[in-house]
Amino acid sequence: MVKKAELHVHLEGTMPPALVRQLAANNGARIDPTTFKSETEYAWDDFWHFLDCYDKAAATILSKDDYRLLTYDYLARCAQEDAIYVEMFSSPDHAAEVGMSYADHLEGIAAGINDAFKEFGIIGRIIVTCVRHFGPERAVKVAEQFVATPHPYVVGFGMGGDEAQFHPKDFASAFTLVSEAGYKITSHAGEFGGPESVRDSLEYLSISRLGHGVRAIEDAALVAEIAERGIPLELSPGSNVATGLYSDRATHPFRALMDAGCVVTLNSDDPPFFATSIGHEYDEAARNYHLSETDLENITRNAILAAFCDEALKEELLAKI
């Protein structure tokens, strides 16, 4: 099987409903029954409802051992699909919502990364994120914690959340703080925000990669610029179809962006919410975009070369493909 790598997945969004119920039971926490549509499915009907559902599920994570468990659980599933490397978005804001410290949050994730590596050989790294709709002030607070608390597994900084809230320039101070500390940056842009969201993010946020970036396809000059500058795109076709951005995978512009010379990668985003996995994304991309095994291997190479980990680890990972 083709070796796989993933750069865009929200750690709190990797939990299947069974794990959410398990954490809630372990912690004596009540989970809103409207969070689920069935034993194996979450209940949401648009992007904003999805964000609310995500927050309800994340609220069951109450301790660093919970973070250890969910991190291990996700990496174990990825390893079973021949993934060799995963960069996971962590959200200190969600940890803080339940009273968990930044340090405990990271310690729990790191323990899960270690456990999965020992058992499966899969390598995980962390991208700390702020949440756009929580506002610029909270983003600065996360950035300050990030810079003040270095960790060997933390390799970059990013931003997720609702693109309709605020403007990229509102977060420039947070991102400048991180950039000046020498870290690489990614940010969600060009998902529910159009091409202008991508342009503004490139202008104000010193980003090295684009989270989604898919709606750049609506601006040919922007696509050409992204290709020329070699800015990697963290594409998540299954997510974009599930949230209604595109009607089906066949109409998703993954292949068009690839053919335009953009550096494309495949990602699952929030896999159980979107009925997908990293393996499923590779399989569906091969089928819908007529990709050969060599194409898929090159997509994995793209991801490893675009990863925020150190060069020595990249060489080690490239040798596994």
ABEGO torsion letter per residue (X at the ends): XBBBBBABBBAAAABBAAAAAAAAAAAGBBBBAAABABAABBBBABAAAAAAAAAAAAAABABAAAAAAAAAAAAAAAAAAGBABBBBBBBAAAAAAAGBBAAAAAAAAAAAAAAAAAAAGBBBBBBBBBBAAAEAAAAAAAAAAAAABBBAABABBBBBEBAABEBAAAAAAAAAAAAAAGBBBBBBBGBABBAAAAAAAAAAAGBABBBGGAAAAABAAAAAAAAAAGBBBBBBAAAAAAAGABABAAABAAAAAAAAGBBBBBBAGBAAAAGBBAAAAAAAAAAAAGBBAAAAAAAAAAAAAABABBAAAAAAAAAAX
